Amino acid sequence: MTQGSNVGNLVTLQNVRNFDWRTETDYTPRWETRRYDLDRLATVDLVLSYWGNPAIAHTLVSFGFDNGEHIVFSVEIRKERHEVFSEVGGFFKQFEMSVVAADERDIVQVRTGARGEDVFLYNINMPVSAMRELFLAYVETANDLVREPRFYHTVTANCTTIVYRMMQAIVPGLPADYRILLSGYLPDYLYKLGALDMRYALEDLKARAYIGERAARAGNTPDFSRAIRSIEKAF
């Protein structure tokens, strides 16, 4: 499980996942220690991954730095070898919860390629101070789960509700909404709040946010993060 510590603006993350995925069961594992300077934090992107039901998506948050580096946090179940995720099982304390920090290439490719999911990336309008607080909130949550494991819950403690609770602490008064639970509709909620790129109509923004084909073309290039954000050729 990911753990972190910080001294001033410098954050050290242990157990950052940076796998090379061929299929979901065939991969080259790498766990790394990485360091980040929060003074260089520049962007926050919401990554949503769909696997069938348009109302349900897995929610990930990608933090970008001014040197082009990205690190993605994902709240996930901690599966044992015999376990397979199900929403029903998530109601009955079947799965432990974990925070995974991963290289953006790794965590996008396992979903777009190995799992064949539909993945969308939305840039979020946030003050840099809120980006920093959200990053540290993920680190704190990861450390808390190492010290005291918690169970994943399909409604009350999942990938989206954890993000919302952290955001509430940063932005008091953030309105609750059913789309926080039906995470596939989260872009509609954020658009209503003015947190997305308001230059585009929502449907146009969703079309621009789809990164599946761009991720496939990017492959394992070191320039993966830039490539999945390059939409000029597609539009």
N, C-alpha and C positions, 0 to 999 in steps of 0.2 A: 504494500500500500504506500501511496505517496505520503511523505512527511516534509515539513518545511521549517525553516528558521530564518530570522532576519536580524541584521545589525544595521540600524538606520535604514537607508534606502536599498540596501543589498539583501536580496532574498536568495537563500539556497534551498533548492528542492532535491530531495532524494527519491530514488525510484521513479524517475521520469521514463515513461515507456516510449521506445523508439524502435518498433518492430518493422521488419520487412515481411509483408503479407503476400503469399501466393494464393492460398485459400484460407478459409476460416480455421482449418486445422493444420495447415502447412505453413509455417512461418519461421523466421529467424529472430529469436528474442534478443533484445538489448534493453537493459535497465541502466539509466545514466543519472549522474548527479549534475545538475545545471544551476547556474547562478544568473540572476536577473537584477538589473538596476532599475528600480521603479521610477527614477527620474527620467528614464528613457521610454517609459510607457506612453504609447501614442494612440492606440485604437482598441476598441472592444467590438467583437463580432459575435452575433448569435448564430449558432449552427443547429439546424433542425434536420433530423434524419427520420424518414418515414419508411415503413415496411408493409403498408397495406391499408390500414384504416386512416382516412384523412384527418380524423379528429385526434389521433394519437401520434406523437413524435417524440423521439429522444432529444433532449435539450443539452447542448454543449455550449461553452463560452470560450472564445478564443481571444487571447490578449496579444496585441502586436506592439513591437518596439521599433524605435526609429532606425535600427540597424537592419530591419527586415525580418527579424526573428519572431516566431509566434509560438506560444504555448497554450494548449487547450486543456481545460478542466471539464471533467465529466463525472457526475454523480451516478454510480452504477451499483448493481447488485454484486456481491462477492460470491460467485458461484463455486460450489464444490464440484468435483469431477462428474458426479452423477446427476447434477441439477441442470434443468432447462428453465429459463425464465417464463413465467406466465403472469398475466395481470391478476388472475384469481389467487395464485400463490402469494402474490404481493400483499393481499389483504390479511394473511394469516401468519405473519412473522416467519415466513419460510426462508427468506434471504437476508443475509447481513448486507449492510450498506457500506460503500467505500467511495472515496474520491480518487479518481485516476487523473494524473497529469500526464499529457502525452505530446510528443511532437505532432504538429498539425498534419504533416504528410501521413504519418502512421494512422491517426485516428479518423481521418477522412477516408483514406484508401481502404481501410478494413470495412467501411460501411458502403462506399460507392462500388468497390470492386469485389472483395471477398463475399460480402453479404448481399450485394445487389440492391441496396436501399437507395431511395431518392433523397439527396442531400441538398439543402439550401443554406446559403450564407447571407446574413443581413448585417450591415454595419449599424451600430447603435450610437445615437447621439448622446454622449455623456460628457460631463466635465472631467478633466483629468483627475481631479481629486476624488471623484466617485469611482473612476476606474481603479485607482490605487486601493481604495477601501474595499472594493469588490474582490480584487486580487487577494488582499490580505484575509478577507473573510473566507475565501476558498481554502487558503492555507490553514487558517484556524480550524475550519470544519474538518479538514483532513487530519490534523493533529488530534482533535477531539475524538475522532472515530478510532484512531490508533489506541488512544488511552482508554476509551470506553466505547466498545462496539455498540451499534444501534441496528435495529431492523429496518429494512426498506419497507415502505408502505405505499401501495398503489395510489392512494389519494393524499395522505397527510405527510409523507416523507419520501418524495420522489425527485427526479432530476429537475423538474420545473419548480415545484413548491419550495425546494431548498434555495434555489436562486431568488425566488420572490421574497422569501424571508430575509435573505441577506440584503436585498435591495431596499426592503422596507426600513432596515436599520440605517441605511445610507440616505434614503429619500423618504423622510417621514410623511405620512399621509398618502402614500401610493395606493390608489384604489384597488380593492379586490375585484376579481372578475372571474366568471366561469371559465374563461379561456386559459386561465392559469392551470386549471385541472385538465381541460381538453387542449393539451399543449400543441396540437396540430394547428390550432387557430391562434396561436400566440402572435404571429405577425399582425393579425387584424387588431389585436389589443394594443400592441406597441405603436401601430400606425395611428390609432385613435389618440394615443398619448403624445403624438408628435415625436416619437423616439427613433423613427426610421427616416430614410431619405424622402422628404416631402416634395421633391421636385417631380416625382413620378406618381401616377395613379397606382393604387395598391396592386391591382392585377398585373400591371407592367413591372412593378417592383418585384413581385413574386417570380415572374418570368426571368428577370435579370438575376435573381438570387440563386437560380438552379445551377449547381456546379458539377453535376455528375459527369457530363461530357468533358468539361475542362480538366477535371481530376484525372480522367482516363488518359487524355492527351499528355498531361504533365508527367505521369508515371512517377519514377523515382528521382526526377531532377532535383538538384539542390535548390532550384528556383521555384519549388512547388507552390509556396504560399502566394508568390506574385502571380504565377500562372493561373491559379484558380480565381483570382480577382480581376483578371484581364478580360473584360467583356466587350471591348471595342470591336473585335472582329465578329462577334456574334450579333451585335446590334449596330 
